[in-house]
Amino acid sequence: MDKNTFALRAPRGWNSYDYYDTTVDEKAVKANTDYMAKHMKDLGWEYIVIDIEWFAPGAGSRRSEYQYIPFNDLVMDEYGRLLPDPKRFPSSKGGKGFAPLAKYVHDKGLKFGIHIMRGIPREAAHRHIHILNGADAAEVANASSICGWNPDMYGVKNTPDGQAYYDSILQLYADWGVDFIKCDDICNTNMYPHNPYSAAHEIEMLAKAIDKTGRPIVLSLSPGPALIEKAWHYEQHANMWRITDDFWDEWRLLKDMFHRCELWQDHVAVGNYPDCDMLPVGELGKGFGTGGWHTRFTKDEQMTMMTLWNIFGAPLMIGTDLTTLDKWTFDLLNNPGILAMNDPAFRPAQLFLTEDEAAWLSTDGKDYYLALFNLSDKRKKVTVSAEKILNGLWHRGMKEPTLSGSYLSLWNGKAVESKDGSVSVTLPAHGSIALKPQ
């Protein structure tokens, strides 16, 4: 199968991590599924993704000590394949796994995804469990390849038996009805700074295993930062790869994303999506042992994030519990004009970036979008010249670029006039504007 047909546009959905951490359960997944199906599906939101530790009994119960309980007993089958914790996911009882929950999601017209850790459970290796083809898990495991922040897994050796292990878990996920896999500790194995791409063979093994299932499963790689010199490898074997470490609601992290997006702007294409991580909007952190908090981003910063993610063409994964969305945040996420920019047919380009301002455009060779950003801490006029716009359009494939005399602001629907092809707007601190020629 051609993996570039697995995601014809950047995946758009919900992920449990930013709100629930390791504690998400079946009831919460169904509630978010119901909300998305009822209120957001028509605008292309379609993925429901269960993040880390769904296989770990008691996950989150010692959050003041550990995010991931060291050497916890994990739920697995007789072949060392991890299964959902039946206390949190009661429909998985009796060996059903996530099949019933995936069906629930599919019946709502949505797609189902899970988070996995790179490798094979340490417990399976220590107990000498035999994987599906009969090999000893201890022979499949690479005990010298571990994750620095999660204690659950060993890496997998680059052997036929190692491939057989990955084949076995991917076939299980395909049988469940999984449409999306977020694999962690693999995009950048940052435990090993001398070799941050030490799991390259495991990326290839995952891709091969997906292909063998015959099911179009989107493959997303975490954590970042992804290695630009390995862009060709990500593009060949995955659909998404994180260009940042965990992204949270801090202005310094959002401002830094302008550098990261510029680095990766030439690698956005159908089936290939550099990933800016989740959208930390609304209510966050309930499962982190802090009682949770409302996003620390200002409204202008949230609009800047949505403008950049969409004109760049990044995946959109919402981090809050959808059932807690207020009207302002709902409207932020569901602006049709802003979402329309997120089209892999449009090639993005950063026109300029300084300490205080930035400008982006994207074009499919016929039409284009333009976005201006005030990165300073004060209200400021930002200008992009006609020359920069024309050069950007030409370099991004518009053969005979012409500039509009008037633009539509996609956030508020107001007209913005240009002067001799240049565009000047006064923006609030950390604010932005997204424009479409009219």
C-alpha positions as CSV (number, residue, x, y, z in Angstrom):
1,M,0.0,0.0,0.0
2,D,1.0,3.6,-0.6
3,K,1.2,5.1,2.9
4,N,0.8,8.6,1.4
5,T,-2.9,7.7,0.8
6,F,-3.4,7.0,4.5
7,A,-3.9,10.7,5.3
8,L,-4.8,12.9,2.3
9,R,-4.8,15.9,4.6
10,A,-3.2,16.6,7.9
11,P,-5.0,14.5,10.6
12,R,-7.4,16.5,12.7
13,G,-8.8,15.2,16.0
14,W,-8.6,14.8,19.7
15,N,-5.9,13.3,22.0
16,S,-6.4,12.5,25.6
17,Y,-3.0,13.5,27.0
18,D,-3.1,17.2,27.7
19,Y,-6.2,16.8,29.9
20,Y,-6.1,13.3,31.3
21,D,-2.4,12.4,31.3
22,T,-2.4,8.7,32.0
23,T,-5.9,8.5,33.5
24,V,-8.3,8.5,30.6
25,D,-11.0,5.9,30.7
26,E,-13.7,4.5,28.4
27,K,-16.4,6.8,29.7
28,A,-14.3,9.9,28.8
29,V,-13.4,8.5,25.4
30,K,-17.0,7.9,24.6
31,A,-18.0,11.4,25.8
32,N,-15.4,13.1,23.6
33,T,-16.4,10.8,20.7
34,D,-20.0,11.9,21.1
35,Y,-19.1,15.5,21.3
36,M,-16.9,15.5,18.2
37,A,-19.5,13.5,16.2
38,K,-22.3,15.9,17.1
39,H,-20.5,19.2,16.9
40,M,-17.2,19.0,14.9
41,K,-17.3,16.2,12.4
42,D,-18.7,18.3,9.6
43,L,-15.5,20.5,9.7
44,G,-13.2,17.5,9.3
45,W,-12.4,16.6,12.9
46,E,-12.3,12.8,12.9
47,Y,-9.7,11.2,15.0
48,I,-10.2,10.0,18.6
49,V,-6.8,9.1,20.1
50,I,-6.2,7.4,23.4
51,D,-2.7,8.4,24.7
52,I,-0.2,6.8,27.0
53,E,-0.6,4.0,29.6
54,W,-3.9,2.5,28.6
55,F,-2.4,-0.9,29.4
56,A,-1.2,0.1,32.9
57,P,-3.4,-0.7,36.0
58,G,-3.3,2.0,38.5
59,A,-1.9,4.6,36.1
60,G,-2.0,8.0,37.7
61,S,-2.6,6.7,41.2
62,R,0.9,7.8,42.3
63,R,1.1,11.0,40.3
64,S,2.8,12.9,43.2
65,E,5.7,10.4,42.9
66,Y,5.7,9.2,39.3
67,Q,4.1,10.0,36.0
68,Y,4.8,6.4,35.0
69,I,4.9,3.8,37.8
70,P,8.3,2.0,37.7
71,F,8.1,-1.6,36.6
72,N,4.3,-1.7,37.0
73,D,2.5,-4.9,36.1
74,L,1.1,-4.4,32.6
75,V,-1.9,-6.0,31.0
76,M,-0.8,-8.3,28.2
77,D,-1.9,-11.4,26.3
78,E,-0.1,-14.8,26.2
79,Y,2.1,-13.4,23.3
80,G,3.4,-10.3,25.2
81,R,1.0,-7.9,23.4
82,L,-0.3,-5.1,25.6
83,L,-4.0,-5.0,26.2
84,P,-6.3,-2.3,27.7
85,D,-6.7,-2.2,31.4
86,P,-10.2,-3.7,31.9
87,K,-10.9,-1.5,35.0
88,R,-10.6,1.6,32.9
89,F,-11.9,0.1,29.6
90,P,-14.5,-2.5,30.7
91,S,-15.6,-3.3,27.1
92,S,-12.1,-4.8,26.6
93,K,-12.8,-7.7,29.0
94,G,-12.7,-11.2,27.6
95,G,-9.8,-10.5,25.3
96,K,-11.8,-8.1,23.1
97,G,-9.1,-5.4,23.4
98,F,-10.1,-2.1,21.9
99,A,-12.4,-3.6,19.3
100,P,-15.6,-2.6,21.0
101,L,-14.5,0.9,21.6
102,A,-13.1,1.3,18.1
103,K,-16.5,0.1,16.8
104,Y,-18.2,2.8,19.0
105,V,-16.0,5.4,17.4
106,H,-16.5,4.1,13.9
107,D,-20.3,3.9,14.3
108,K,-20.2,7.7,15.0
109,G,-18.4,8.2,11.7
110,L,-15.0,8.9,13.3
111,K,-11.6,7.2,13.4
112,F,-9.9,5.5,16.3
113,G,-6.3,5.9,17.4
114,I,-4.0,4.7,20.2
115,H,-0.6,5.7,21.6
116,I,2.1,3.0,21.9
117,M,5.6,3.0,23.2
118,R,8.5,1.8,21.0
119,G,9.6,-1.7,21.8
120,I,8.5,-4.8,23.6
121,P,7.3,-4.9,27.3
122,R,10.2,-5.5,29.7
123,E,7.9,-7.8,31.6
124,A,7.5,-10.0,28.6
125,A,11.2,-10.3,28.2
126,H,11.8,-11.0,31.9
127,R,9.1,-13.7,31.9
128,H,10.5,-15.2,28.7
129,I,7.1,-15.0,27.1
130,H,7.0,-16.4,23.6
131,I,5.7,-14.0,20.9
132,L,3.3,-15.1,18.3
133,N,5.8,-16.8,16.0
134,G,7.3,-18.7,18.9
135,A,10.4,-16.6,19.6
136,D,11.4,-15.8,23.2
137,A,10.7,-12.2,24.0
138,A,14.0,-12.0,25.8
139,E,15.8,-12.7,22.5
140,V,13.7,-10.1,20.7
141,A,14.3,-7.4,23.3
142,N,17.4,-5.1,23.2
143,A,18.0,-4.5,26.8
144,S,20.5,-1.8,26.1
145,S,17.9,0.3,24.3
146,I,15.5,2.0,26.8
147,C,13.4,5.1,27.2
148,G,14.7,7.7,29.6
149,W,11.3,8.7,30.9
150,N,9.1,5.7,30.7
151,P,10.0,2.3,32.3
152,D,7.7,0.0,30.4
153,M,9.7,-1.2,27.3
154,Y,12.9,-2.4,25.9
155,G,13.8,-1.6,22.3
156,V,13.4,-4.3,19.6
157,K,16.4,-5.9,17.8
158,N,16.6,-5.5,14.1
159,T,16.1,-9.2,13.4
160,P,13.4,-11.4,11.7
161,D,12.0,-12.2,15.2
162,G,11.9,-8.5,16.0
163,Q,9.9,-7.9,12.8
164,A,7.6,-10.8,13.8
165,Y,6.9,-9.1,17.1
166,Y,5.9,-5.8,15.4
167,D,3.9,-7.7,12.9
168,S,2.0,-9.4,15.7
169,I,1.1,-6.2,17.5
170,L,0.1,-4.3,14.3
171,Q,-2.1,-7.2,13.2
172,L,-3.8,-7.1,16.6
173,Y,-4.4,-3.3,16.3
174,A,-5.7,-3.8,12.8
175,D,-8.1,-6.5,14.0
176,W,-9.3,-4.1,16.7
177,G,-10.0,-1.5,14.0
178,V,-7.2,1.0,14.8
179,D,-6.8,3.8,12.3
180,F,-4.0,5.9,13.9
181,I,-0.9,5.0,15.9
182,K,1.1,7.5,17.8
183,C,4.4,5.7,18.6
184,D,6.6,7.4,21.3
185,D,10.3,7.3,22.1
186,I,11.1,6.8,18.4
187,C,11.1,10.1,16.5
188,N,14.1,11.2,18.6
189,T,15.5,8.7,21.1
190,N,16.8,11.5,23.3
191,M,18.1,9.0,25.9
192,Y,21.0,8.7,23.5
193,P,22.2,12.2,22.5
194,H,25.2,10.6,20.6
195,N,22.7,8.7,18.4
196,P,19.3,10.4,18.6
197,Y,18.0,8.3,15.7
198,S,18.9,4.9,17.2
199,A,15.5,3.5,16.5
200,A,15.4,4.1,12.8
201,H,15.1,0.4,12.2
202,E,12.1,0.2,14.4
203,I,10.3,3.0,12.4
204,E,10.9,0.8,9.3
205,M,9.6,-2.3,11.1
206,L,6.5,-0.5,12.1
207,A,5.9,0.7,8.6
208,K,6.4,-2.8,7.2
209,A,4.1,-4.3,9.8
210,I,1.4,-1.7,9.0
211,D,1.7,-2.6,5.3
212,K,1.3,-6.3,6.0
213,T,-2.0,-5.8,7.8
214,G,-3.6,-4.3,4.7
215,R,-5.2,-1.6,6.8
216,P,-4.5,2.1,6.2
217,I,-3.1,3.0,9.7
218,V,-1.7,6.5,10.0
219,L,1.8,6.4,11.7
220,S,2.7,9.3,13.9
221,L,6.1,9.5,15.5
222,S,7.0,11.2,18.8
223,P,8.7,12.9,20.7
224,G,10.7,15.6,19.0
225,P,12.5,17.5,18.0
226,A,12.7,15.5,14.7
227,L,16.0,15.5,13.0
228,I,16.0,17.6,9.8
229,E,18.8,15.5,8.3
230,K,16.5,12.5,8.5
231,A,13.5,14.2,6.8
232,W,13.8,11.7,3.9
233,H,13.5,8.8,6.3
234,Y,10.4,10.2,8.1
235,E,8.8,10.9,4.8
236,Q,9.4,7.4,3.5
237,H,8.1,5.5,6.5
238,A,5.7,7.7,8.5
239,N,2.8,10.2,8.1
240,M,3.5,12.5,11.0
241,W,6.6,13.3,13.0
242,R,7.0,15.7,15.9
243,I,9.2,18.8,15.2
244,T,9.2,19.8,18.9
245,D,9.3,18.1,22.3
246,D,6.0,18.3,24.2
247,F,4.3,21.7,23.4
248,W,2.6,23.4,26.2
249,D,0.8,26.8,26.8
250,E,3.8,29.0,27.1
251,W,4.5,32.0,24.8
252,R,8.2,31.2,24.5
253,L,7.4,27.7,23.1
254,L,4.9,29.2,20.6
255,K,7.3,31.9,19.5
256,D,10.0,29.2,19.0
257,M,7.6,27.3,16.7
258,F,8.2,30.0,14.0
259,H,11.8,28.8,13.7
260,R,10.8,25.1,13.7
261,C,8.1,25.6,11.1
262,E,10.5,27.4,8.9
263,L,13.0,24.6,9.2
264,W,10.4,22.0,8.0
265,Q,8.3,24.1,5.6
266,D,9.6,22.3,2.5
267,H,8.5,18.9,3.9
268,V,4.8,19.4,4.1
269,A,3.1,17.2,1.4
270,V,0.2,14.8,1.0
271,G,0.7,12.0,3.4
272,N,3.6,13.8,5.1
273,Y,3.0,16.2,7.9
274,P,5.6,17.7,10.3
275,D,3.8,17.8,13.6
276,C,3.7,20.8,15.9
277,D,2.1,18.7,18.7
278,M,-1.2,19.2,20.4
279,L,-3.3,22.3,20.8
280,P,-3.2,23.2,24.5
281,V,-6.5,25.1,24.6
282,G,-9.4,25.2,27.1
283,E,-9.1,23.2,30.3
284,L,-5.9,21.3,30.7
285,G,-4.1,19.0,33.1
286,K,-6.9,17.4,35.2
287,G,-4.9,14.1,35.3
288,F,-1.6,15.7,36.2
289,G,-2.3,15.8,39.9
290,T,-2.6,19.6,40.0
291,G,-6.3,19.9,39.7
292,G,-5.9,21.3,36.2
293,W,-5.8,24.8,34.8
294,H,-7.3,26.9,32.0
295,T,-4.8,27.5,29.2
296,R,-2.2,30.1,30.0
297,F,-2.3,31.3,26.4
298,T,-4.0,34.6,25.9
299,K,-6.8,34.7,23.3
300,D,-4.5,36.5,20.8
301,E,-1.8,33.8,21.4
302,Q,-4.3,31.0,20.7
303,M,-5.3,32.7,17.5
304,T,-1.7,33.0,16.5
305,M,-1.2,29.3,17.2
306,M,-4.2,28.3,15.1
307,T,-3.1,30.6,12.3
308,L,0.5,29.3,12.2
309,W,-0.5,25.6,12.5
310,N,-3.0,25.9,9.7
311,I,-1.1,28.0,7.2
312,F,1.9,25.7,7.8
313,G,-0.3,22.6,7.2
314,A,0.3,20.9,10.6
315,P,-1.8,18.1,12.1
316,L,-4.5,19.5,14.5
317,M,-4.9,17.5,17.7
318,I,-7.0,19.1,20.5
319,G,-5.7,18.6,24.0
320,T,-8.6,19.6,26.2
321,D,-11.7,17.6,27.1
322,L,-14.1,18.5,24.4
323,T,-17.1,18.4,26.7
324,T,-15.6,21.4,28.7
325,L,-15.2,23.7,25.6
326,D,-16.6,27.2,26.1
327,K,-18.1,29.0,23.1
328,W,-15.0,31.2,22.4
329,T,-12.7,28.1,22.3
330,F,-15.1,26.2,20.2
331,D,-15.3,29.0,17.7
332,L,-11.5,29.3,17.7
333,L,-11.1,25.6,16.7
334,N,-14.0,25.6,14.2
335,N,-13.4,28.7,12.1
336,P,-14.0,27.4,8.5
337,G,-11.8,30.0,6.9
338,I,-8.8,29.2,9.1
339,L,-9.2,25.5,8.7
340,A,-9.5,25.8,5.0
341,M,-5.8,27.0,4.9
342,N,-4.8,23.6,6.1
343,D,-4.6,21.9,2.7
344,P,-1.6,20.0,1.6
345,A,-2.1,21.3,-2.0
346,F,-1.0,24.6,-0.6
347,R,2.8,25.0,-0.1
348,P,3.8,27.1,2.9
349,A,6.6,29.6,3.1
350,Q,7.8,32.0,5.9
351,L,8.4,35.3,4.1
352,F,10.4,36.8,7.0
353,L,11.1,36.3,10.7
354,T,12.5,38.8,13.2
355,E,12.5,39.0,16.9
356,D,9.3,41.1,16.7
357,E,7.3,39.9,13.7
358,A,6.8,37.3,11.0
359,A,4.9,36.7,7.8
360,W,3.8,33.5,6.1
361,L,2.0,32.6,2.9
362,S,0.8,29.4,1.3
363,T,-0.3,28.8,-2.3
364,D,-1.4,26.0,-4.6
365,G,-0.2,27.8,-7.6
366,K,-3.5,29.5,-8.3
367,D,-4.8,30.9,-5.0
368,Y,-3.0,31.9,-1.8
369,Y,-3.3,32.8,1.8
370,L,-1.3,35.4,3.7
371,A,-0.7,35.7,7.5
372,L,1.1,38.4,9.5
373,F,2.2,38.0,13.2
374,N,3.2,40.4,15.9
375,L,5.7,38.6,18.1
376,S,6.5,41.5,20.3
377,D,5.1,42.3,23.7
378,K,3.4,45.5,22.5
379,R,0.8,46.6,20.0
380,K,2.6,47.0,16.7
381,K,2.2,47.6,13.0
382,V,3.4,44.8,10.8
383,T,4.0,45.2,7.1
384,V,4.8,42.8,4.3
385,S,6.0,44.3,1.1
386,A,4.6,43.5,-2.4
387,E,8.0,42.3,-3.4
388,K,8.2,39.7,-0.6
389,I,4.7,38.4,-1.3
390,L,5.4,38.2,-5.1
391,N,8.8,36.4,-4.5
392,G,7.2,34.0,-2.0
393,L,4.4,33.1,-4.5
394,W,6.8,32.6,-7.3
395,H,9.1,30.4,-5.3
396,R,6.1,28.4,-4.2
397,G,5.0,27.6,-7.7
398,M,2.7,30.5,-8.8
399,K,4.0,31.1,-12.4
400,E,2.6,34.6,-12.9
401,P,1.7,35.9,-9.4
402,T,-0.6,38.8,-9.1
403,L,-1.6,40.6,-5.9
404,S,-5.0,41.4,-4.6
405,G,-6.0,45.0,-3.8
406,S,-8.2,43.7,-1.0
407,Y,-8.2,40.8,1.5
408,L,-10.7,39.1,3.7
409,S,-9.7,38.7,7.3
410,L,-10.5,35.1,8.1
411,W,-10.9,35.6,11.9
412,N,-13.4,38.5,11.8
413,G,-14.6,38.7,8.2
414,K,-13.5,42.3,7.7
415,A,-11.9,43.7,4.6
416,V,-8.2,44.7,4.7
417,E,-7.0,46.9,1.8
418,S,-3.5,46.7,0.4
419,K,-1.4,49.6,-0.9
420,D,0.5,49.0,-4.1
421,G,0.4,45.3,-3.2
422,S,1.9,45.7,0.3
423,V,-0.1,44.9,3.4
424,S,0.1,46.7,6.7
425,V,-1.9,45.9,9.8
426,T,-1.7,46.9,13.4
427,L,-1.8,43.8,15.7
428,P,-2.0,43.3,19.4
429,A,0.9,41.9,21.3
430,H,1.4,38.3,20.3
431,G,-1.4,38.7,17.8
432,S,-2.0,37.7,14.2
433,I,-4.1,38.1,11.1
434,A,-4.9,35.5,8.4
435,L,-5.9,36.9,5.0
436,K,-7.5,35.6,1.8
437,P,-7.5,37.6,-1.4
438,Q,-11.0,38.8,-2.5
